[in-house]
């Protein structure tokens, strides 16, 4: 039996252990302070406890200061295995440890892994726990059966991805940029299709807007004496939904969906009672903008239209950005990391994986903006951030095999 076959067989035999590992680490909430959590430290410490004797050559912390969390810092943990051959470019795998809050409509405890048929259900089980578990178990299998990968393998567990990566990959690039080389290979397992056929090489610009509408509170029985901020906000949001799609209509088949998207999302509570006209309303917009458009021009246009609308309807708008990321240069479909992923996916899943673009944001965009071509891949069911987030057990087994083949290439 070849070393490759031994590694893949060991991964097959790790099914129950992978589930147990996942159940353990996903039981620890790792939510950013902006979303009401205490950060990722407890979860990362537990991961290190579980993998500490797996044979990593180096375990290094690159923590970002953050006085909003109890420990005063956010963890970025590097697990490194040195390669057996000189001259091969190191491979980096970036998996993020933080998750979004559970939200509502769960049918079970979101922090307790539940098995339903061949599905694992838990917050973080797909986003981004699948990447964490599969990459770690793949590397362990290589070490136990293959002895040593050919190239250096660096698994970096980063913080803060769900809210912009300031304390994660951005911090690493700003303060520890010496770690990374332009010729290194970068894999971010944080997006994909259910059949494994997508290798993400491009992302849209991201603009998250907080839109505060200011009117005048009065008794609801006398609306003519006040200014209904709730009504004005709804009218403005729906007006802009149509207008923005008309103003920025370009399509590009590389992306799915192939257009810019402008979605009203969150609404904050205004008055607590039914019989008052709200004098303030706070709403949010999630904009995913095609790379050919300047996101700052989009923002300027929205603010101009808010001024026009406000003058007409006697309200005032305060528009601020919660997140704003310009689209990064795409990674070439011919880049070595793209070809390595495509080969491994073909070998494991029998699928022809192709380069595509997405509207979601990943750590790869941060890397690309800094000049490091990166590819994103995973066999994903696209249920991230949803209630009852799930991942098929076979995806964990299969993705671990894909990573193992990449590690051995």
Secondary structure, DSSP 8 states (H G I E B T S, - for coil): --HHHHHHHHHHTTHHHHHHHHHHHHTS--B-GGGT---SHHHHHHHHHHHTTS--SEEEE--EE-TTSTTSEE--EEEEE--SSTT---EEEEEE--B----S--SS-TTS-EEETTEEESTTTTTTHHHHHHHHHHHHHIIIIISS-SS-EEEEEES-GGGTSTTTHHHHHHH-GGG--TTSEEEE-----TTS-EEEEEE-EEEEEEEEEE-B-EEGGGGGGSB-HHHHHHHHHHHHHHHHHHHS----TTEESSS-EEEEEEE----SSTTEE-SEEEEEEEEEE-TTS-HHHHHHHHHHHHHHHHHHHT-EEEEEEEEEE-------TTSHHHHHHHHHHHHHH----EEEEESS--HHHHHHHTT--EEE-----S-TTSTT-EEEHHHHHHHHHHHHHHHT-
